[in-house]
Amino acid sequence: MTQGTLRPPVSEGDHVMGDANAAVTLVEYGDFQCPHCARAHLVLPKVQAALGARLRFVFRNFPLAESHPDAMHAAEAAESVAARAGVGAYWAMYDALYEHQRDSEDALDDEHLLRYAEIVGASAADVARDLEADTYESRVKADFMSGVRSGVNGTPTFFINGHRFEGDWSNASSFVAALEAAAR
Amino acid sequence: MSQILAAGTIAPAFSLHATPDQFVSLADFRGKPVILAFYPADWSPVCGDQMALYNEVRSEFHKHHATLLGISVDSAWCHGAFAEHRHLHFPLLADFEPKGAVARQYGAYREHEGTCERALFVIDGEGVIRWSYCSPVGVNPGADGILEALEALEGAPASGGVDAAAAGVAR
């Protein structure tokens, strides 16, 4: 098996932003409590603006739960929002988690997670039940293991058209250049 | 990069401090696979990520009945502080005195820097190295290679055990 190859490939079960027939698919493995991922979250809009409709973006969970005690529940809350309030709410939740990550020490505790869920249009009570029942734990863990098998070695790790991106994601222009090259 | 021991080689025996008053020996794990992860140093950022990743993946390693051991030239006290800070739930062995002696035996010592290479070994229950990989020192090698090696181990007959037993009967 080639190292650094995305497996399984993007499918209907993934959280997808953009057209299925887009020229480039960018997959991020991320952790909602990871500060590097929060930095990447600031770079991604520039990348998306540059590529426009040619880019399809996919997010998969890669919570390093021992390092980031709130990362697992943050990911499960986002999954719950997706299931209960739809794809639009999911991406709003994704934004909210990264935007608020550094607000305070407890910015990603359950109480805050439910607040963000409510703001993006899900029922806090429903999401609370899902967290309590670990409804989406297996889904998040499946994402994590797919990342391990794909050669994810830290967060964020990006895959461009299925190949691990080894370049510098923190620099929007070099990131865009790599995506442009893949779009051709 | 060093020339690390290759698959098929008998894994050199060792006994190293895991804590200031506790030793871990390779022989302790006879009959089960061992993953040896040599890494340059506690606290350096890439190592942190690599060990943090293995910490999360250890339940997968356990499914293969494999034990993960981290090894660097840091002392047992340093390992203790590092493991506590990063919530690591697997042993970190101190290749500390004589410094790097075990790493040298595995071909995983960086002479000019006095640290271990970032080298991985999967050793089977018979004590034979079945897979090894040396990563560039600044690159976290991830866990996919280890998992593939463990799967291959389960798919294949034991390195010496079965054959040796059969040979024993024949003799």
Interface residues (C-beta under 8 A of the other chain):
Chain A: M1 Q3 L64 A65 E66 S67 F144 M145 V148 R149 S150 G151 V152 N153 G154
Chain B: D49 Q50 A52 L53 N55 E56 V57 E60 R86 H87 L88 H89 V139 N140 P141 G142 A143 D144 G145 L147 E148
